[in-house]
Each structure stands twice: as structure tokens, then as C-alpha cells.
């Protein structure tokens, strides 16, 4: 009994002492050190397909290495490379039940230079109904990793041409998805599409902290490290530094990795991911997410734009899709007694839950949420050259990162497992 009491007392003391040490790892100075590198002018806005984003990836990989994270299984380093398919559309035609379809009512997303289809063998059929969110539904089918023929209700006649933007590039390099604007049922049909296809290389940066008793259960911490690059000069400045969007989230991922590595008591395996291509369509997170069995992912903390105060002021942030799982309630429970407060997303009309890098896993039922402070109705530097490090509140940013670290404790230990997203609501 004395031994048990002493062991418990030591554990309590150790936990208390480490709680004091969190400030040595997660603090404004460390946040500024990382931010200064990622948002510097020599990173040239970290645009995809530029040498600058490769420099940013190398920096993040170097941080992961110095922390002592392990690479993904089978990887030689921390980069997770993948290919996009870039399209130059050519001639396209389709007939349905003997009637020719106007080419402008056909969108083919495919890795193949020639698509010829006369029967639906191997293809799933789906319908986008009147009243659905066309772009959201279409993107879901493209990200599914399955072959689809999707009939789109004719009420979308005016907005259907926008789907052409979805076929410019995609990470689903081995699947074809066809969208047809028609009121006819798909009985007898013929579809043919020609296009020029070229691959384009990108890479996420990923590090692993293996768990102890629950190695095959994953908790993911993520942010995106790409931004907009160099654009038209505004008052002599042409570099979109992206200090808040989303060097701030990437900074959080690095600092959390350092904290949890030092703590060394995670029962579940922790995955730290810096995604590429978020600004271009979320390509990095789409590829990353498809490498996991979603049933093994217990939670995802995606962190985006936390460098400024939320609408409630300092020591606060919001969680997108708060009502879809009980993950927010778990985080709040773990923060009881602190000054920090998580709120539900106040910008629900913006559909933020499905607009960030958490979306792919959320669509598969994972309690995957984005944590942010961005005032979507009044964020003065969003997607502007003025999004620079001097506009950020480093002390508040460090408090947010500490709140993520402390609030995730019971999920990382395996004590809590957030409820799943109801995928039936997504159909």
C-alpha cells in the first residue's frame, strides 16, 4: 500500500512539474523563431511547384529530425511525396439513351489521356440533387478514391460550368469521375473524352511519435505550409508571406511535436503533418488522409490561422463542426480550471468544416476538426501581402498551442475517444 501511495504521489508530482515545463517548450519566443523562418521574404510565399516551398519543406523536416520524430513507415525521410495530375482538356462527347449531350454539360476528371466508356462496369452511380451543394458534393466524389458516374440535376445549369475548375488537377491519379448535367436516367450511354495529362510533384512533411499501449490508434496534429507565393505588388510589396495563413498552424504542429516528444507518455501514436497544396484545393491532405484506415484515426486537430485574436479576444479559439462530434466537449473538460475557452464555430455559413484540411477524414467519419481564431467576417490581412509576422500576437498564439496540448491529453492517453462524424448526413 505504501508503495502504491508513493508511486501515485510521484506521478502527481511529475505531472505537476511537467506542467510547469510546458512554458519552456511552448512560448512566444519559440513561436516567433519558427514563424520568422516560414514567413520570411526568402520563402517567397511558399507557393506550390516553386523552389521556395521546397525550402520550407526542408526546414520543417529538419525541425522534425531535431525533435526526434520517426518518419512514416517505409519512408526514408520526412517528406511524403505524391503526384498531381494536371489536365489540358480536349474533345469530349456523350450520348444518353441515344440523345447527344451538349459538351458543356460534361466534366470528366481522370488520370487518363483517353476515356471511353460504354457501360458502367466498375463505376458507382450517384446523383447530385436539387438543393445540394454542387461544389461540395462533387469534390467529395473526386476525393473518394472510387470511380463514379454522377448525374447532376439540371437546376445546376448555370453553376455546372464551375466544375471545370475541379478537373484541372487532382490527386486521385488512378480513378475517373464523370459528371453529366442531365434529367435522364442512365440506361444506355456512351462517353468519350480526350485530354493532355502531365504529372506534377508535391510533398507533405510528416513525422511520427509511436504510441505505447495503443500503437495502432492515431491522433493527428496538422496544418498547411503552402501559401500564395508572389503576386502583383501592393505598395511595393509583392510577397504573400502567409504568416497567419498558415505558417501559424505549421508552427503549432512543430511546437506540439516537441512538447509531446519531451513528455514521452502518449499511449496512442501521434502523427504530425504539414500539408502542401491547401490553397490550391487541399491536395496534400487528400493524399495524406487516404493513406490511413479511417477507423484507426481517433481524432484530428487541424490548426489554421491562430496568430490573431478571435472574436472573443485572447485566450480563446473556435472549433469547426463543433456539433458533429463530442470532441469539443472533451477539450473543454480537459481545460477546466484554466482561463482558455473553446467555442463552436460562429461562421457556420462559411461551411469551414469542409473547407480545410480536416475535411477528407471528416467525410469518412473521423472526428477531425479545425481549430482557428480567424475572424472570417473581419480578418484584415487574409490573403493579402500584409499577412506578415508583425501582425501576429505571439503570446496569444503560444497560449492557443498550449491549450491544444493540454486539452488533447485524455485523447492521447486513450482515456477518451471522441464520437464519430455521422457520415449519413453527408450523403
N, C-alpha and C positions, 0 to 999 in steps of 0.2 A: 504493500500500500504506500509506504514512504517513497519507494522508487517511482511509483506511478505519479504521485503528487509532485515529486521533484521534476520528473520528465515534463509534466504539464506546465509547471512553473517556468522551466527553461524555455519551452516552446512559446509561452506567452511573452517572456522577456525578449526572446529572439525576434518575435513578430513585432514587438514594440520598437526595438532598436532599429529594425529594418525600415519600419515606417518613418523613423527619423531620417534614415539614409536616403529615402526617395528623393529628397531635395538636393542631394549631392549628384544624383543622376539626371533627374528631370527638373530643369531650372531654366530661367530666361537666358542665361549666358550660353548654355549648350544649344538651346533652340536657335539663338542668333548665330552661333558658329556654323550650324548646318545650313540655315537659311541663307547666310551670306554667300555660300558656295553655290547652292542650287539656283538662286535668283540673281546671281551676278551677271553683269553685261556680257562677260565672255562665254556664258552659257547660251547667249543669243536666243533666249525664249524657248529653248528645248523643243523645237518643232520636230515632228516625226520625219524620218528619212533625211536627217542632216547630221553632220559630224558632231554638232553641239549636243544632240540628245544622246549620242554615244558617250560623250564625255560625262554627261550627267549619270548615265548608267554605270560607268566605271567608278565614279565617286561613290554611288550607293553600294555597289558591290564591295568596294574597299571598306566601307563602314561595316557591312555585314561580316566581312572577314575579320576585321579587328575586334568585333564583338565576340566572335567565336561561334556564329551560326553555322549550321551544316547546309550544304547545297541540297537541292531536290534529289531524290533517289535516282541514280543513273546519270545525273548531270556532273560534268567536270568542273563547273563553277556555278556562280550565282545567276548567270543570265539564262533566261528561258526563251530561246528563240522560236519564232514562228513566221509563217508567210501569209501575207495578204494576197488576194487576187485582185488585180486592177483590170478593169474592163474598158474596152472601146467598142460600144455596141454597133452591130451591123444590121443586116436584114432580118426581120422577124415576121412570122406569119402563123396564123392558127385558124382552123375551122372547127366549129362545134355543131354537131348534128347536121352537117352539110352546109352550114352557113359561115361565110368568112367573117372573121373578127377584125375590126379596124386595128392596125398595128399599134396605134397609140394606146390601145386598151390591153396591151400585152406587156408584161415585165418579166424577164427571165433572169434570175440570179443563179449563176452556175460557174464552176471552175473550168468548164469545157468550152472549147472554141466552137464546137458544133453540138447543138442539142436537137435531136429528132425523137419525137415521142408520138406513138400512135395508140398506146394503151397504158393504163395506169399501173401496170405491174411494178411493184416495188415502191410505189408512191402512195402516200397517205393523201386523202382528200379532206379539205377543210373549207369553211365559209366564213367570210368577214361580213357580218350582218349590218343592216342599217342601225345607226346609233352606236356602233363600236368605235373605238379609237383606231382609225386606219393605220397610222404610222406605228403605234404601239403593238397592235396585233401582228402587222406584217413583220416587224422586227423580231417579234417572238418566234415566228415560224423560221425566219432566217437563222436565228441563233439556236434553234432546236437541235441541229445536227442530224436532221432527218429530211428525206425527200418529200416535198409537198406539191400538190396542185391546189391552189387556193382560189376559189371563186369569190369575187368581190362584188358586193351589191351595187347596182347601178346608181344608187343615191350618192355614191362617191365619185361620180363622173368628173366633177370639177377638180377634186383633190387627187384623183388617181395618178395624174402625171408626176406628182411629187415622189411617187415610189421609184421613179427612175433614179433618184439620188441614192437609193438603197443598193443599187446594183453596181455602183462604181467600184466598190471594194468590200470584201467580206473575208472573215477568217474561216468560214465553212468551205474549205478548199475541196472537199470530196462529196458535197451534196448540192443538188439542184432544187430550187424552189421557183415555181411558176405562178404568177398572179394574172388572173383573167377577169376583166371587168365585163360581166355578163349576167343576164337574168335567166339564162337557160340552164337546165340540169346537164351534167356532164355524162352523156351517154356515148355517142360516137364522136371522136375528135382526132385532130392531127395538129401537132405543134412543131415548128422548126425555127431555130434561132442561130444566127451566126454572130460571132464576136471575136475581137482580138483580146487575148488574155496574156498578161505578164505578171510574174510573181514579184512581190516587194517584201523585204525582210524587216522585221522588228523584233524587239525583245523586252520581256518583263524582267524584273530583278527580284529574285525570290530566295529567302533563307528560312531554315527550319530549326526549331528548338524542340527536339524529341521529348515526348512525354514520358512519364514514369509508369504508372499502372494502367494508363489508357492511351497507349501509343497510337492506336488506330482511330482515335476520335480527334477531330481537328477543330481548332479555333483560329480564325484568320483575322489578321490586322492588315489593313491595306489603305493605299492612297495612290493617286496617279502622279507621275513625274513629268509628263509631257505638258507642253503649253502651245502657244500660238506662233512663236517664232518672231520674225522681223516683218514689219508691215509698213504702211505709209507713215511718214514722220508726222508727229503731232508736237508742235512747239520744239522741233529739233530732235525729238526722241522717237526712234523707230523700233525699239526693242520692247516686246511684250514679256516682261520678266516673270510674270506669274508667281509672285512671292506668296500671295494668299491662295491662288488657284494654280497648282495645288502643291507648291513647294512646302506649304504649311502641313498638309496631310502627310507628305513623304517624310518631313522632319519628325512628325509624330511617330510614324512607323519605326524609324531608326531609333528614336529615344525609347520607345516601348520595348524594342528588341533588346536594347542594352539593359533596361530595368529588369526584364523577366529573366535574362541570362544571369544577371547578378543574383537575383532572388533564388533561382535554381530549384523551385519546388512545384513546377507545373506538372500535374498528373496527365493532362491532355497535351497532345502535340500542338505547338504553336507555329503558325505559318505567317511570315512577314513578307508582304508583296508590294512592290512598287510597279504600278501598271503603266504601260505605254498606250498611246492611241485613244485616250479617253475623249480628247477634244475632237477627234476625227470620227467617232462613232462607237467608242467603248470596246475597240478590238482587242486590247490586251487582256482586259478582264473576261471577255467572252472566251478567249482561248484558255486562259488560266482555269476558269471555272469548269470547263469541260474535261479537265484532267482529274477531277475528283468525283467519286461516287457521292452524290449529294446527301445520302443517308448517313455518311460518316462525318459530315461537317455540322458541328454542334452550334456554331454561331460565327457570324462575320461582322467585324467592326470596320466599316469603311469610313475613312476620315477625310473630309473635304472642306476646305476653306474655314479654318478655325483661327485665323490670325486677327480677326476683328471682333469687337463685342457683338453679342446677339441683341435682339430687340429688347431683351430683359436686362441688359447690362452685363457687367463682368460676372465671372463665376457661374456661367450658365451656357447651355447649348441645347439644340433640339435634335430629336431622333426621327428620321423619316420612316413612314409606315408604322408609327408607334402602336397603332391599334391592331395591327395584323398579327402580332405575337405578344407574349408577356415579357420579352427581353427587357424593354424599358423599365418595367416594374422591378425586375431583378436588379438592374443597375441602380435604381433609386434606393432600393432596400440596402444595398451594399454601401451607399453613400450617406446613410442616416448618421447624424451627428456631425456632418461636415457642412460647410457653407455652400457647397456646389449643388446645383439643381439642373436636372434634365427635364426638358419639356417635349410634348408632342409637336410635330412639325406644324407650324402655323400657316404654311404656304401650300395647302393641300391642292389648290387649283393648279399649281405648277407641276403636279404629278412627279415630285422629286424622287419618290421611292423607286420609280422605274427609269430614272434619267441618269443614274450614276452607276458606279462600278459594282454595286451590290446587286444589280437587277438580275443578272443571269442566274445566280444561285437562288435569289428570292423566288424567281419563277419556278424553280424546282422544289420549293417548299422549305428551303433553308431560312432560319431566322437571320437574315442578312440585312443589316440596316446601315444607313449613312448617318454619321454624327457631324453636325455643322453648326456654325454661328452666322453664316452668310445671310444678310438681310436681303432677301430676293426682291423686295419692293423698293429697296433703297441702299444698294451697295455701290458707292460712287466709283470704285476702281475696277469693277468687274469687267474683264475682257478689254482692259484699256492699258496703254503704256504706263499709266500711273500706278499699276499694281506692283509696287516696289517695296523693299524691306522696311523703309522708314515709315510706311503707312500701317505697320503691324504693331500690335501690343504684345510684346514678347512675354511679359509677366503673366498676362491673362492666358496666353497660348499655353504656357507651361502648366498653369492650373488646370486647363482643359485636359491636357495629356495625362496629368496625374489623376484626374477624375476618371478617365478611361481605364488607367492602370488599376486603380482601387476598385472601381465598380465591376470590373470583369473578374475579380478574384474567385467568386464562387463558381463561375462557369469554367474557368481554367482548372480549378481543383476537381471538377466533376460533381460538386455538390448540387449545382443547379444545371438544368438543361432547358433552355427556352423552348416554348411551344413552337410548332412549325407553322409556316405560312400555308393557308388553305388554298391550294392550287386550283380548286374548283372555282374559285372566284375569278381566276384569270382566264377562263375559257370564254 
